[in-house]
Amino acid sequence: MTNSDRAIIAVTMGDAAGIGPEIILKSLDSYSPQSARTVVVGGYEVFRRAAETVRSPLLLKRIRDVDEGDYQNGTVNILDLEEPDPSLVPYGAISAASARASVLAIRKVYEISQANTVKAIVSAPLNKQAMKEAGFDFGDECDLMAHLTGAPMPMMLLISDKMRMATLSPLHVPLRQACDNITSQRVLRALEVLHASLFSFGLSKPLIGIAALNPHGGEGGTLGDEEIREIVPAVRAAIARGLDVRGPFPADTLFFRASKGEFDAVLAMYHDQGRIAMKTADFGRITIAMIGIPVPFLTVAHGTAYDIAGTGKADPSNFVQVLQLANDITVADHAANPLTDMRAANQGRHGAALTEGKPCQRQSATG
């Protein structure tokens, strides 16, 4: 197989004012995907600055096309977008220029995916405030990929050693708006996207648990009636369509049950509801896969970390996990998908560690 025939893992630089470029170089120094060509998309000069910051031993190669790359260990091939100018993007500061470049990088990667075999997109963190200041209406990467692909409801699936969790879209909105966004149509669509994605990962009969919004699940409407008006009708409609969905369950116990293996995935109603549970249990060991879009899009479960950007202190371990998952995806087939097995996905293991298309083993509450 020639270089031009090999699949591509496309890595986008994220927000240049944050830790993205640093963790990309640190990660590629310690782990290099072997199953595909790894192409980094962003500003070459941004990565030169990051290389100086982290004292990277890697050779940075500026390329204009993916076929120009030198795909050897120790070389980072950077498809240079020629922006942003690092002198205009100081570390740790909100920057519209950096946001424009981070969005441009994702646009470029998606463009590449239309003409090449891109098996996975791996994105360093973006900054939502910077994106707004740059004039974008995208609340997050899901909104951007929905715009690019036409997908009706992309969602982020968080995967840890203990559970999988998606959240009702849109994700990055104020809490009051998130509550208003809970409609039976939106909940049903989210369940369908989650079910279809789990099935595509090799789980033939995925079991989904759905979280209630209100304390105690609303207690028959005395503590809120969103469950009665919107969530329960969506669950019934999903079951009528052949999905195995249980709930809604009070969130204060649902995530404990999920962590014991009772469900293949959980659907949360708003951003913090599920992320508090997952990050408390597995912070630093969570990978994120965007579902409901035509190309795997992976990212880390942390932000731009402006407070330590430019210090060289950023921990790349979560980004390494994402690269390992991207590598596994490029060599997986439907019968052995690394997204099927939570522990394999987060330890970068492939082969014997996978469930080979079988649902993850559900454990009892005492297991």
BAMARGU-611267 format. One record per residue (C-alpha): residue number from 1; x, y, z. Coordinates in nm, 3 decimals. Example, Ala and Ser with C-alpha at 12.3 -4.5 7.8 and 13.67 -1.06 7.14 Angstrom:
<1; <1.230; -0.450; 0.780>>
<2; <1.367; -0.106; 0.714>>
//
This chain:
<1; <0.000; 0.000; 0.000>>
<2; <0.141; 0.341; -0.097>>
<3; <0.126; 0.647; 0.126>>
<4; <-0.146; 0.796; -0.094>>
<5; <-0.361; 0.487; -0.038>>
<6; <-0.338; 0.492; 0.342>>
<7; <-0.620; 0.630; 0.549>>
<8; <-0.587; 0.964; 0.727>>
<9; <-0.626; 1.070; 1.086>>
<10; <-0.674; 1.447; 1.070>>
<11; <-0.584; 1.644; 1.383>>
<12; <-0.705; 2.003; 1.419>>
<13; <-0.510; 2.250; 1.632>>
<14; <-0.801; 2.381; 1.838>>
<15; <-0.774; 2.725; 1.995>>
<16; <-0.419; 2.850; 1.941>>
<17; <-0.432; 3.059; 2.258>>
<18; <-0.499; 2.748; 2.465>>
<19; <-0.314; 2.424; 2.530>>
<20; <-0.422; 2.252; 2.206>>
<21; <-0.098; 2.286; 2.006>>
<22; <0.107; 2.190; 2.312>>
<23; <-0.084; 1.871; 2.389>>
<24; <-0.086; 1.772; 2.022>>
<25; <0.294; 1.784; 2.005>>
<26; <0.339; 1.618; 2.343>>
<27; <0.099; 1.342; 2.243>>
<28; <0.262; 1.276; 1.906>>
<29; <0.599; 1.260; 2.079>>
<30; <0.480; 0.977; 2.303>>
<31; <0.233; 0.803; 2.070>>
<32; <0.211; 0.797; 1.692>>
<33; <-0.085; 0.622; 1.525>>
<34; <0.047; 0.347; 1.300>>
<35; <-0.269; 0.252; 1.115>>
<36; <-0.299; 0.575; 0.914>>
<37; <-0.128; 0.892; 0.804>>
<38; <-0.156; 1.155; 1.076>>
<39; <-0.198; 1.506; 0.941>>
<40; <-0.212; 1.808; 1.171>>
<41; <-0.417; 2.098; 1.035>>
<42; <-0.352; 2.449; 1.161>>
<43; <-0.101; 2.730; 1.163>>
<44; <0.259; 2.615; 1.114>>
<45; <0.396; 2.911; 1.309>>
<46; <0.158; 2.834; 1.594>>
<47; <0.309; 2.489; 1.620>>
<48; <0.661; 2.627; 1.599>>
<49; <0.580; 2.840; 1.904>>
<50; <0.428; 2.540; 2.082>>
<51; <0.734; 2.327; 1.999>>
<52; <0.957; 2.586; 2.164>>
<53; <0.726; 2.599; 2.466>>
<54; <0.731; 2.223; 2.527>>
<55; <1.085; 2.173; 2.391>>
<56; <0.957; 1.917; 2.144>>
<57; <1.215; 1.696; 1.972>>
<58; <0.981; 1.637; 1.678>>
<59; <1.054; 1.760; 1.327>>
<60; <0.780; 1.990; 1.201>>
<61; <0.717; 1.963; 0.828>>
<62; <0.505; 2.225; 0.655>>
<63; <0.288; 2.074; 0.380>>
<64; <0.025; 2.208; 0.140>>
<65; <-0.135; 1.873; 0.054>>
<66; <-0.167; 1.547; 0.245>>
<67; <0.036; 1.362; -0.018>>
<68; <0.338; 1.584; 0.050>>
<69; <0.383; 1.450; 0.401>>
<70; <0.675; 1.250; 0.539>>
<71; <0.490; 0.990; 0.742>>
<72; <0.775; 0.865; 0.956>>
<73; <0.800; 0.850; 1.333>>
<74; <0.943; 1.172; 1.468>>
<75; <0.790; 1.394; 1.199>>
<76; <0.475; 1.602; 1.238>>
<77; <0.316; 1.692; 0.907>>
<78; <0.137; 2.025; 0.938>>
<79; <-0.106; 2.127; 0.667>>
<80; <-0.041; 2.498; 0.703>>
<81; <-0.340; 2.731; 0.705>>
<82; <-0.107; 3.031; 0.757>>
<83; <-0.313; 3.159; 1.044>>
<84; <-0.337; 3.279; 1.308>>
<85; <-0.027; 3.493; 1.347>>
<86; <0.109; 3.383; 1.688>>
<87; <0.219; 3.739; 1.766>>
<88; <-0.147; 3.842; 1.755>>
<89; <-0.266; 3.548; 1.966>>
<90; <-0.105; 3.559; 2.311>>
<91; <-0.137; 3.251; 2.526>>
<92; <-0.429; 3.251; 2.766>>
<93; <-0.632; 3.531; 2.608>>
<94; <-0.967; 3.524; 2.429>>
<95; <-0.890; 3.580; 2.063>>
<96; <-1.127; 3.615; 1.770>>
<97; <-0.834; 3.549; 1.535>>
<98; <-0.761; 3.220; 1.707>>
<99; <-1.127; 3.120; 1.696>>
<100; <-1.147; 3.193; 1.324>>
<101; <-0.840; 2.978; 1.265>>
<102; <-0.974; 2.691; 1.479>>
<103; <-1.300; 2.687; 1.283>>
<104; <-1.108; 2.714; 0.956>>
<105; <-0.904; 2.407; 1.056>>
<106; <-1.219; 2.199; 1.109>>
<107; <-1.367; 2.324; 0.782>>
<108; <-1.044; 2.229; 0.603>>
<109; <-1.042; 1.882; 0.758>>
<110; <-1.399; 1.823; 0.650>>
<111; <-1.305; 1.939; 0.300>>
<112; <-1.017; 1.689; 0.301>>
<113; <-1.256; 1.416; 0.411>>
<114; <-1.461; 1.467; 0.096>>
<115; <-1.166; 1.376; -0.126>>
<116; <-0.963; 1.139; 0.093>>
<117; <-1.012; 0.843; 0.322>>
<118; <-1.033; 1.029; 0.652>>
<119; <-1.106; 0.764; 0.914>>
<120; <-1.120; 1.004; 1.208>>
<121; <-1.107; 1.373; 1.288>>
<122; <-0.935; 1.450; 1.619>>
<123; <-0.990; 1.801; 1.752>>
<124; <-0.806; 1.988; 2.023>>
<125; <-1.035; 2.203; 2.240>>
<126; <-1.214; 2.511; 2.107>>
<127; <-1.321; 2.812; 2.313>>
<128; <-1.690; 2.895; 2.287>>
<129; <-1.653; 3.259; 2.398>>
<130; <-1.382; 3.320; 2.141>>
<131; <-1.603; 3.168; 1.872>>
<132; <-1.883; 3.409; 1.963>>
<133; <-1.643; 3.706; 1.956>>
<134; <-1.531; 3.596; 1.610>>
<135; <-1.892; 3.625; 1.494>>
<136; <-1.980; 3.258; 1.469>>
<137; <-2.325; 3.135; 1.566>>
<138; <-2.191; 2.788; 1.648>>
<139; <-2.233; 2.703; 2.014>>
<140; <-1.983; 2.419; 1.986>>
<141; <-1.830; 2.161; 1.755>>
<142; <-2.167; 1.986; 1.711>>
<143; <-2.324; 2.301; 1.569>>
<144; <-2.027; 2.347; 1.337>>
<145; <-2.039; 1.988; 1.210>>
<146; <-2.416; 2.010; 1.167>>
<147; <-2.357; 2.314; 0.947>>
<148; <-2.087; 2.140; 0.743>>
<149; <-2.251; 1.799; 0.704>>
<150; <-2.621; 1.880; 0.712>>
<151; <-2.668; 1.630; 0.996>>
<152; <-2.990; 1.714; 1.184>>
<153; <-2.872; 1.632; 1.538>>
<154; <-2.504; 1.564; 1.606>>
<155; <-2.438; 1.478; 1.970>>
<156; <-2.133; 1.422; 2.187>>
<157; <-2.101; 1.069; 2.326>>
<158; <-1.876; 1.060; 2.631>>
<159; <-1.702; 0.728; 2.691>>
<160; <-1.524; 0.631; 3.011>>
<161; <-1.425; 0.304; 3.172>>
<162; <-1.758; 0.304; 3.354>>
<163; <-2.027; 0.435; 3.120>>
<164; <-2.130; 0.604; 2.797>>
<165; <-2.338; 0.920; 2.805>>
<166; <-2.490; 1.156; 2.550>>
<167; <-2.679; 1.477; 2.619>>
<168; <-2.986; 1.623; 2.457>>
<169; <-2.893; 1.873; 2.187>>
<170; <-2.817; 2.164; 2.177>>
<171; <-2.550; 2.109; 2.438>>
<172; <-2.385; 2.441; 2.518>>
<173; <-2.675; 2.664; 2.612>>
<174; <-2.777; 2.834; 2.939>>
<175; <-2.952; 2.604; 3.185>>
<176; <-3.285; 2.788; 3.156>>
<177; <-3.278; 2.742; 2.777>>
<178; <-3.178; 2.377; 2.815>>
<179; <-3.493; 2.315; 3.017>>
<180; <-3.705; 2.489; 2.754>>
<181; <-3.544; 2.275; 2.483>>
<182; <-3.684; 1.954; 2.626>>
<183; <-3.958; 1.851; 2.386>>
<184; <-4.086; 1.504; 2.307>>
<185; <-3.975; 1.543; 1.944>>
<186; <-3.621; 1.642; 2.039>>
<187; <-3.590; 1.368; 2.302>>
<188; <-3.716; 1.105; 2.058>>
<189; <-3.474; 1.219; 1.789>>
<190; <-3.185; 1.207; 2.038>>
<191; <-3.277; 0.854; 2.141>>
<192; <-3.287; 0.748; 1.775>>
<193; <-2.943; 0.899; 1.705>>
<194; <-2.795; 0.740; 2.016>>
<195; <-2.949; 0.400; 1.940>>
<196; <-2.833; 0.406; 1.577>>
<197; <-2.480; 0.499; 1.680>>
<198; <-2.457; 0.227; 1.943>>
<199; <-2.588; -0.024; 1.689>>
<200; <-2.327; 0.089; 1.435>>
<201; <-2.059; 0.033; 1.700>>
<202; <-2.164; -0.332; 1.714>>
<203; <-2.416; -0.334; 2.000>>
<204; <-2.700; -0.531; 1.843>>
<205; <-2.959; -0.451; 2.113>>
<206; <-2.839; -0.144; 2.303>>
<207; <-3.014; -0.061; 2.627>>
<208; <-3.048; 0.312; 2.692>>
<209; <-3.135; 0.470; 3.025>>
<210; <-3.282; 0.819; 3.015>>
<211; <-3.247; 1.079; 3.289>>
<212; <-3.534; 1.275; 3.435>>
<213; <-3.499; 1.652; 3.450>>
<214; <-3.656; 1.727; 3.786>>
<215; <-3.573; 1.610; 4.140>>
<216; <-3.712; 1.263; 4.210>>
<217; <-3.825; 1.247; 3.848>>
<218; <-4.084; 1.517; 3.913>>
<219; <-4.284; 1.309; 4.166>>
<220; <-4.595; 1.289; 3.952>>
<221; <-4.574; 1.653; 3.849>>
<222; <-4.543; 1.806; 4.195>>
<223; <-4.175; 1.893; 4.133>>
<224; <-4.206; 1.972; 3.763>>
<225; <-4.401; 1.817; 3.480>>
<226; <-4.145; 1.791; 3.197>>
<227; <-4.129; 1.417; 3.253>>
<228; <-4.505; 1.377; 3.210>>
<229; <-4.541; 1.624; 2.922>>
<230; <-4.229; 1.552; 2.717>>
<231; <-3.993; 1.277; 2.830>>
<232; <-4.233; 0.990; 2.896>>
<233; <-4.415; 1.036; 2.562>>
<234; <-4.076; 1.029; 2.385>>
<235; <-3.977; 0.708; 2.566>>
<236; <-4.307; 0.545; 2.471>>
<237; <-4.264; 0.649; 2.108>>
<238; <-3.908; 0.513; 2.106>>
<239; <-4.022; 0.179; 2.248>>
<240; <-4.297; 0.165; 1.985>>
<241; <-4.024; 0.198; 1.722>>
<242; <-3.832; -0.096; 1.863>>
<243; <-3.575; 0.084; 2.081>>
<244; <-3.491; -0.056; 2.424>>
<245; <-3.523; 0.253; 2.643>>
<246; <-3.586; 0.267; 3.018>>
<247; <-3.682; 0.566; 3.229>>
<248; <-3.694; 0.850; 3.291>>
<249; <-3.503; 0.781; 3.614>>
<250; <-3.395; 1.036; 3.875>>
<251; <-3.045; 1.148; 3.785>>
<252; <-2.912; 1.108; 4.138>>
<253; <-2.935; 0.729; 4.105>>
<254; <-2.931; 0.672; 3.727>>
<255; <-2.562; 0.746; 3.681>>
<256; <-2.465; 0.519; 3.969>>
<257; <-2.662; 0.239; 3.804>>
<258; <-2.502; 0.317; 3.468>>
<259; <-2.155; 0.306; 3.623>>
<260; <-2.229; -0.052; 3.734>>
<261; <-2.304; -0.160; 3.378>>
<262; <-2.683; -0.163; 3.386>>
<263; <-2.714; 0.039; 3.064>>
<264; <-2.517; 0.055; 2.741>>
<265; <-2.560; 0.433; 2.740>>
<266; <-2.744; 0.711; 2.917>>
<267; <-2.919; 1.015; 2.771>>
<268; <-2.887; 1.321; 2.996>>
<269; <-3.114; 1.622; 2.968>>
<270; <-2.853; 1.900; 3.000>>
<271; <-2.478; 1.957; 2.999>>
<272; <-2.382; 1.936; 3.365>>
<273; <-2.629; 1.664; 3.459>>
<274; <-2.421; 1.388; 3.304>>
<275; <-2.079; 1.548; 3.301>>
<276; <-2.066; 1.601; 3.677>>
<277; <-2.129; 1.230; 3.726>>
<278; <-1.879; 1.116; 3.464>>
<279; <-1.602; 1.360; 3.548>>
<280; <-1.631; 1.291; 3.919>>
<281; <-1.580; 0.923; 3.852>>
<282; <-1.336; 0.931; 3.561>>
<283; <-1.187; 1.277; 3.511>>
<284; <-0.895; 1.266; 3.269>>
<285; <-1.002; 0.928; 3.131>>
<286; <-1.298; 1.031; 2.917>>
<287; <-1.296; 1.036; 2.539>>
<288; <-1.564; 1.204; 2.332>>
<289; <-1.702; 1.082; 2.000>>
<290; <-1.946; 1.293; 1.804>>
<291; <-2.235; 1.081; 1.682>>
<292; <-2.496; 1.144; 1.416>>
<293; <-2.242; 1.263; 1.155>>
<294; <-2.084; 1.074; 0.862>>
<295; <-1.720; 1.080; 0.981>>
<296; <-1.587; 0.995; 1.331>>
<297; <-1.507; 1.316; 1.518>>
<298; <-1.316; 1.268; 1.842>>
<299; <-1.203; 1.511; 2.108>>
<300; <-1.096; 1.540; 2.470>>
<301; <-1.317; 1.598; 2.771>>
<302; <-1.147; 1.919; 2.884>>
<303; <-1.120; 2.277; 2.768>>
<304; <-0.855; 2.517; 2.644>>
<305; <-0.700; 2.564; 2.991>>
<306; <-0.600; 2.924; 2.930>>
<307; <-0.460; 2.945; 3.282>>
<308; <-0.170; 2.712; 3.199>>
<309; <-0.138; 2.772; 2.824>>
<310; <0.217; 2.856; 2.725>>
<311; <0.371; 2.711; 3.040>>
<312; <0.442; 2.366; 2.899>>
<313; <0.259; 2.210; 3.196>>
<314; <-0.044; 2.075; 3.008>>
<315; <-0.103; 1.704; 3.056>>
<316; <-0.143; 1.530; 2.717>>
<317; <-0.268; 1.195; 2.850>>
<318; <-0.633; 1.251; 2.755>>
<319; <-0.533; 1.354; 2.403>>
<320; <-0.315; 1.043; 2.375>>
<321; <-0.622; 0.834; 2.461>>
<322; <-0.816; 1.005; 2.183>>
<323; <-0.536; 0.938; 1.933>>
<324; <-0.529; 0.574; 2.039>>
<325; <-0.903; 0.549; 1.985>>
<326; <-0.865; 0.710; 1.642>>
<327; <-0.594; 0.456; 1.557>>
<328; <-0.818; 0.169; 1.666>>
<329; <-1.108; 0.300; 1.459>>
<330; <-0.895; 0.297; 1.144>>
<331; <-0.825; -0.077; 1.178>>
<332; <-1.166; -0.184; 1.312>>
<333; <-1.448; -0.341; 1.118>>
<334; <-1.811; -0.364; 1.218>>
<335; <-1.747; -0.683; 1.415>>
<336; <-1.470; -0.538; 1.626>>
<337; <-1.524; -0.171; 1.691>>
<338; <-1.325; -0.008; 1.972>>
<339; <-1.623; 0.212; 2.056>>
<340; <-1.811; -0.103; 2.158>>
<341; <-1.596; -0.167; 2.463>>
<342; <-1.559; 0.121; 2.706>>
<343; <-1.242; 0.003; 2.877>>
<344; <-1.066; -0.076; 2.548>>
<345; <-1.161; 0.261; 2.408>>
<346; <-1.010; 0.448; 2.698>>
<347; <-0.694; 0.240; 2.726>>
<348; <-0.621; 0.248; 2.353>>
<349; <-0.642; -0.132; 2.334>>
<350; <-0.760; -0.325; 2.032>>
<351; <-0.821; -0.688; 1.945>>
<352; <-0.862; -0.922; 2.242>>
<353; <-0.982; -0.639; 2.464>>
<354; <-1.279; -0.572; 2.239>>
<355; <-1.621; -0.728; 2.274>>
<356; <-1.620; -0.813; 1.899>>
<357; <-1.964; -0.680; 1.834>>
<358; <-2.126; -0.801; 2.154>>
<359; <-2.288; -0.565; 2.406>>
<360; <-2.079; -0.478; 2.708>>
<361; <-2.143; -0.715; 2.994>>
<362; <-2.401; -0.565; 3.226>>
<363; <-2.316; -0.613; 3.590>>
<364; <-2.545; -0.630; 3.887>>
<365; <-2.540; -0.348; 4.139>>
<366; <-2.302; -0.554; 4.350>>
<367; <-2.071; -0.645; 4.060>>
//
